[in-house]
């Protein structure tokens, strides 16, 4: 059975020449004088390939191609664009319109026919599609309606893209970012609850799930259930955030009140970088969700940018070997925490830790053995202390810890437990079993403390006493 080609061109001479040449090659040929007529003929004749000029009245080639590629009935029909235009911008628009091939009009007729044959062979139109086209009654006035739909859709996509671009300046502020994302979502999706999670390269930070309630009030019980479902996390890490607080709204006390759930996961290099979840009391139709593809694509790009920004910042303040914060970062955080303690008369405790006889370990087993011990002790510290504590590599084998809202006696308990773990641990390096211990000095803020540096000096003096008292022990500034 002969393959059918639809040729669309407003030039009678060009149209006639192509028609004659394709008939000689055994094609069943249909023609149209402009894009509007061509669009209707695609439905009426169900061609195997469409060949169209670019510059035509009423409906040009780019617009016609975009229209056909946007319709589920016609999107699989190969489309070849013929033009005398050869600038990069013309090729760009041909690609954007979805054309399968872009050929110059001055090509040899044989080349055009060969291109059509290849397109039909590589992209055959199924008989079921042809049958559906032939049985679909279409009028020319439908074309304008479909064009308007495409234009509206493209305008909405552009608007969403621009709105996401505006968020880029807020990558450091999770709450502000969430507010702006929810503002975009609420304009295009009719949800009752939305929540978003931003992952951080800094595993010491607590996980946060940020909620947006439209005209609802979500109980903490429901938020906790959502938290466990989305992040598979235990309750002690649970830290819900709300972008706004509303009064007098009906509270949602059970997940059973929410019959619709749509979850989106975002990954970068196999790392989960974020989650978005939408809930509703009623099922959301696809019509109400049709712009979520665009939102998802834009959110994916934004979350990658945010994660990479956080990673760059995290690496700049993190020691490469131990994964502890650097001393430079300590200086800024210590100043902030000291001012907070001074202003609100809260507690701030500082600990200085030193690995005993570290030089001897390096001299006996080598610096790589010393690095291993320093790294493993740092990991023990990070796993032992709270997420709200700050652990720094102060210099060499010295480690500094800031413990906000922690009385001196409470700081001793986890550090004493850690001291015993290290004392009883065997560090394995190559064929060596190595023992190590730590000494700890602790100080705490009092009203008489004049500067943040004084806290460090007092903890350092307590550490010095621990060393002189025989090492492998904890001394506080209050110890005699």
N, C-alpha and C positions, 0 to 999 in steps of 0.2 A: 504494500500500500504506500502511495506517494506521501512524503512528508509535507506538511503545510507550513508555509512561511507567510507572515504578514509584513508587508513593506509599507512604511508610513513616511511620506515626503510631500511637501507642498510644491515641489518642482515637478511639473508634468513630464519634462524630458528625462530627469533622473529616475522618476518613478517608472516610466515606460521602459527605459533601458534595463533597469534591474528586473522588472517583470519578465521581459523577453529572455534575459540571460538565465534566470532561475527556472523558467519553463523548459528551456533547452536542456537543463540538468535534471529534468524529471520531477521538479517540485510542483505541488499544488499551490498556486500563488493567490493571495488576497492582498488588496491594496486599500490605502486610506490617504486622504489628502492633508489631514492634520491630526494632531494628537487627540482631539475630542472624538472624531470619527473612529480613530484607531482604537481608543479605549473601548468603545462599544463593540467594535468588530472582534476584539480579543474574546469577548464573551460569546458573540454570535458564531464565531468560526473555530474557536479552540485551536490556535496554531501551535506548532512545535517549536517555533522560534519567532521572535519579533525583531525586525530591523527598522530602526527609526532615525530620521534626521534630528538634529538638535534644534535648529532655528525654524520654527513653524508658528503660524498664527493660532490664537485661541489657547492652545495648550502645547508648550514646547516639549522637546525630547526629554530634558532632565525631569520636568514635572511629571510627564507621562510615566517615565520609568519609576520614579518614586511612588507614584500612585499605584502602579501595578505591583511593585515589590512590597507595598504596605497591605495589600489585600491577600487574605489567606487563599482565595480561589486562584489567584494569578501569580503569586510570588515565585512559583517554581518554573515558570516559563522563561527560557533563556532570552536575554535582552541584549542586542548588539547596537551600540550607538555609532552612527555615522556622522562625521562633521568635517568641515574645512578648518575648524578651530584647532590649534595645536599648542596653546599656551598651558603652562602648568595649572593655572586656575581652572581652565576648562576641564582638564583631566581630573582635577580635584572634585569638581562638581559632578562629573560623570561617576566617579567612585562613590561619592556621597549619595547619589541617587540610587545606587545599587546595580548599575549596569554590569553585566557579566563580561563585556568586551567593548573596547573603545577603538574604532578604526577611522582612518582618514578617508574622505570621500574620493580622493584621487587614487586610492588603491586600485590595482587591477581587478576587474570583475571576478576573475577566477579566484583571487585571494579572498574576496568577500564571500563567495560561495563556499570555498573550503572552510572558512571560519564558521559559517552557518552549519555546515555538516559536522564539524568537530563539536560545536555547542550542543547540537541535537544528540550526538553520540554520548557526550560526557554528562549531559543533563536532560535525560529523556523525561518527557511529561507523561505521567501515568494516565492510563485510559480512564481511570475513575475521576481524575481531575478534568479531563476533556468532557466527560459525560456531565459532570456537575456544571461546567461552564455553559454548555449548549442548552441545558435545561434551566438556566438562570435568566430570567427576563430582566433586562436592564434598559433604562431610558437615559438619554443624554443629560437630563436635569439632575440625575443622581451623581454625575461626575462632579458638579459644583459642590454638592453636599459633602462628598467624600474628600474633596480638596480642602474644604473648610475644616473638616475633622482633623486632617493631617496637620494643617496650619495651626489649629488650636493645640493639638498634641505637642507639636514642635515648640510652640510658644511656652507651653507649660514646662516642658523639659528644660528649655533655656532658662526659665525663671527659677526652677529648682536648682539648676547648676549654679546660677549666679548667687543664690542664697547660701549655698554651701561654701562658695568662695569667700563670702563675707565672714565665715566662722574662723578662717585660718589664723586670725590674730589672737584667738582665745585658747590656743592649744594647751596652755599651762593650767587653765582653770576649768576643772571637770564640770563643776556645777553650771558655770556660764555656758560652756559648750553644750551640755545637756539641755539647758533652757532653749537655746537657739535651734537645736535639732528637733525638740518637741514642738517648737513654734512652727517649723516647716511641716512636720508630720500632721499636726492638728488641722492644718489648712487643707489637706488632701486625703486624710483617712479619718473615718468616724469611729475612733476607738474610745473605750472608757478608761483604760489604764495602759500606760506604756512604761517600760523600764529599760534602762541602758547600762551597760557595764563597759568600762574602759580598763583594759589590762595595762600593767606597767612592767617595764624591765626590772624594776626594783622590787624584788619579792618581799622585802622587809616592810613594805607599805601595806596597810590593811585593805582588803578588797571592799569596794563600795558598789552598791547597786542603787542607781538614782531613778526615782519614780516620778511619773507625771500623772496626776489624776485630773480628768476633765471635769466632770460634774459628779465626782464620786469621792468618797473618803475610804481609804483602804486601811483595814485594821493591821496591827503589827503581826498578828498571827498569819494573815494572808500574805503579807510581805515576806515573812520568814519562810512560808511554804514555797513561794515563788523563788526566793533566794536559793533554797536547797535544790529545787528542780533545775534551775538554770546553771548554777555554779557548783552543785554537788558539794557544798561547803557546810561545815558544822556551825552551829549557832553562835559559838563564841567569837567567830569572825564577822558575825552579821552586823553590818552598819548601813541601814537603809538611809537614803537621803531623799528629800522631796524638794522639787523646784519651787513649790509654792504651798502655802497652807490656807485652806479654806474652811470656813465655819458653816455649820448648819446643813451639811450635806448628809445624805443617807450613807451609812457605813457599809462596806462590803466585808462581811465576816467569814465568807467561805469561798473557796475556789469554784464551788459548784454554781455560784451565781454568775460565773463567767463561762459562757458556752463556746466562745471563739478564742483561739490562741494561735498566733503566728510568730514563729521564732526565726531569727536570722543570725547566723554565726559568721564572723569575719576572721580570716586567717591571713597571716603573712609569714612565709617561709615555715609553714607547718606549726606556727605559734598562734594560739587564739589571742587576737588583739582586741576583740570586742564582741558584744552581744546586744541585740535589740529584740524586744519582745512586745507584742501588742495583744491586748485582751479586750473583749467586748461582751456585753450582756446578750448580744444577738449575733447571728452569723453575718459576716461581712461578705457581700458578693464580690466577684472579681471586678465588676464595674467600679466598685468603690475602692478597689486596691490597684487599679490599672497603672498608677504612676509609681508604684513601689519598686518596679524594676529600676527606674531612674534614681529613686532615693537610695536603693541598695547599692547601685554602682557608685554614686557620689559619696555615700557614707563609707564604702570600702576604700576609696581613694583618700578620703579625709582621715580615716582611722590609721591608715598606713603612714600618712604624714605625721599624725600625732604620736604614733608609736615610735617612729624613727627619731622624732624630735626628743621624746622622752629618753630614748636609748642613748642618743648623743649626749644629752645632759647627764644622764646617769653615769655613763662611762667617764665623763669629765670630772666627776666627783667621787669616783670609785677606784680603789686600789686594784690593780689588775690581778695580783697574786691572790690576795685574801678575800676579795669581793667586799671588803669593808669600805666605809666612807673614808675619804682622805682627810688629812689634817687641815687642808685649806677649807674644806667644807665644815669641819669642826668649828673653826673660828667664827663663821657666820651664824651657825645654829646655836652655839654656846652663848653668843651675845644676845640673841633673841630670847632664849630660854632664861637667861639671867635677868633680863629686863622684865620678863613676865613674872618671875618669882619675886622680884623687887617691888613691882607695881601692885601685885595682888597678894603678896605675902604667902606664896605657895612654896612647895618643897622642890628643891632641885639637888640631886645627889650626883657626884662625879666619882668615877672609879678609874684608877690607873693600874694596869696589869702588865707584868713583865715575866717573860719566860726565863726561868732560872737557868743559869749556866749556859746560855744560848751560844756564846762564843765557843765554849768548850765542845758543844755538839757540832758546830760548824767545823771546828779544827779536827775533830775526831772522825766524823762521818762525811764531811763535805757540805758545801752550801746548799746543794739540792736536798739533802736530808733536812737541813734547817728550814728550807722553804716548805717542805712537806709538813713538818710539825707545826709551823706557823699557820699554814693553810687549814689543817685539820682542827687546830684549836679555835681558829676563827669561825669555822663551820659550827663547832660545838657552841660557841657563844651565840651565834645567830639563831640556832635552834633552841637554845635555852631561854633566852630573854624574850620580853614581850615585843610585839610589833611597834609599840610606841616608844621603845628605847632606841637610842642611837649608839652605834658601835663604830669606832674609828681606828684606823691604823695610825698611831701617833708618830711612829718613827722606828725603824729597825724592827725589834721584836716587842716593842711597847704598844699596848692597845689602851685606848681611852673609851670610857662608856659614860653617856649622859642618861640619867634615869629621872625623867620628870615625874612629879607627884609621887615620889618614892622616899619614905623616911629612911634614914641611915640603917636602922636595924633590919628593915625589910629588904634592903639591897644585899645585906650579908647572906641571906638565906639562899637565893639562887646561885650566888657566886661561890659559896661554900660547897654547895652540891656540885658545881662545875669543877672546883678545885679537887674534890675527891675523885671525880670521874677521870680527870687528867692524871692524877697521881696513880690510879690503878690501870690506866690504859697503856698498852704497848704499841708504839708507833713502828710500823714495819716499812723499812726502806731497803730495797734490794735484798740482800741476805742478812740485814742487821735488824735486831729487835732493840728499839731505843726507848728509854724511859725519860720522861720530862715532867716538870712540875711548874707551878706558877706562884708568883707572889702578888698580892693585891693590896692597894692602899685606897681608902675611901674617905671622902669629905662631903659635907652637905652645906647648903646655903643657910645662913642665919642673918638676922637683921644687921649685924655688925660687918657682914661681908661687903667690902667696898667695890671690888671689881670681879669680873668673870675670871680673869687670870689668877686671882687669888685662890679661887676654888681649885684650879689645876695645881697650883703650887702646894696647897695643903694636902691634896690627894697624893702628890708626888712625895711629900715629906713622910706621909704614912706608908707609902710603898718603900721608901728608904729604910724606915724602921723595920718593916717586914723582912727586908733583905738582911739587915744586921741581926735580926732575932733568929736567924737560921733558915730563912726562905720557906717556900711551900706553906704559906700561911696568909691570913687576911688580917690586916691591921686597920682600924678606923682612926680618925683624927682624935677621937675621944679616949682611945686606949692609952694607958700609961706605958 
